Amino acid sequence: MPKIVDHKAYRQDLAQRAIPLFSKYGYHGLSTRKIATELAI
Protein backbone atom coordinates (compact mmCIF):
# COMPACT_ATOMS: atom_id res chain seq x y z
CA MET A 1 0.00 0.00 0.00
CA PRO A 2 1.55 3.34 -1.01
CA LYS A 3 2.14 5.94 1.64
CA ILE A 4 -0.18 8.94 1.39
CA VAL A 5 1.70 12.21 1.85
CA ASP A 6 0.27 15.71 2.09
CA HIS A 7 2.91 17.41 -0.07
CA LYS A 8 1.75 20.94 0.68
CA ALA A 9 1.93 20.38 4.44
CA TYR A 10 5.34 18.68 4.08
CA ARG A 11 6.76 21.66 2.15
CA GLN A 12 5.38 24.11 4.70
CA ASP A 13 6.90 22.08 7.54
CA LEU A 14 10.32 22.06 5.85
CA ALA A 15 10.13 25.81 5.21
CA GLN A 16 9.25 26.51 8.84
CA ARG A 17 12.11 24.33 10.05
CA ALA A 18 14.56 26.03 7.67
CA ILE A 19 13.82 29.59 8.86
CA PRO A 20 16.26 29.40 11.82
CA LEU A 21 18.97 28.15 9.45
CA PHE A 22 18.52 31.17 7.20
CA SER A 23 18.71 33.40 10.25
CA LYS A 24 21.93 31.71 11.38
CA TYR A 25 23.78 31.37 8.04
CA GLY A 26 22.11 33.98 5.82
CA TYR A 27 20.74 33.43 2.34
CA HIS A 28 24.13 33.18 0.60
CA GLY A 29 25.77 31.13 3.32
CA LEU A 30 23.27 28.29 3.21
CA SER A 31 23.21 25.52 0.61
CA THR A 32 20.51 22.97 -0.07
CA ARG A 33 22.95 20.31 1.11
CA LYS A 34 23.37 22.06 4.47
CA ILE A 35 19.59 22.45 4.81
CA ALA A 36 19.08 18.75 4.10
CA THR A 37 21.80 17.78 6.57
CA GLU A 38 20.52 20.04 9.33
CA LEU A 39 16.90 18.91 8.83
CA ALA A 40 17.95 15.24 8.58
CA ILE A 41 16.34 14.57 5.22
N, C-alpha and C positions, 0 to 999 in steps of 0.2 A: 504494500500500500504506500503510495507516494506521500511524502510529508507536505502538508499544506502550510504555506508561509505567507504571511501578510507582508508583502514587499514594501509597501508604503510605510508601515509601522517600523519595519526593520531599518529602512533608510533613515527615518526620523530618529530612531534610537542611536544609530551610529553617529549621526550629526550631533546630537546632544552630548554624546560621550566624547566627541572630538573637540568640542569647544574649549575645554581647559588646555588641550594640547596646543591649539592655535594661540591661546593666551600666553602659554609658556614659551613656545618656540617662534611665534610669529608666522606670518603667511609664507614668507620665503625660506624660512628655516625648517619647514616641516615637509617631509616627503610622504607619498602614499605608503611607502614601505614602513616608515616610522609610525604612521597612524595604525597600520595593520598590526605591527608588532606591539605597540602600546595597548591596543584594544583586543589583543589576542585573537585575531581572526586570520 
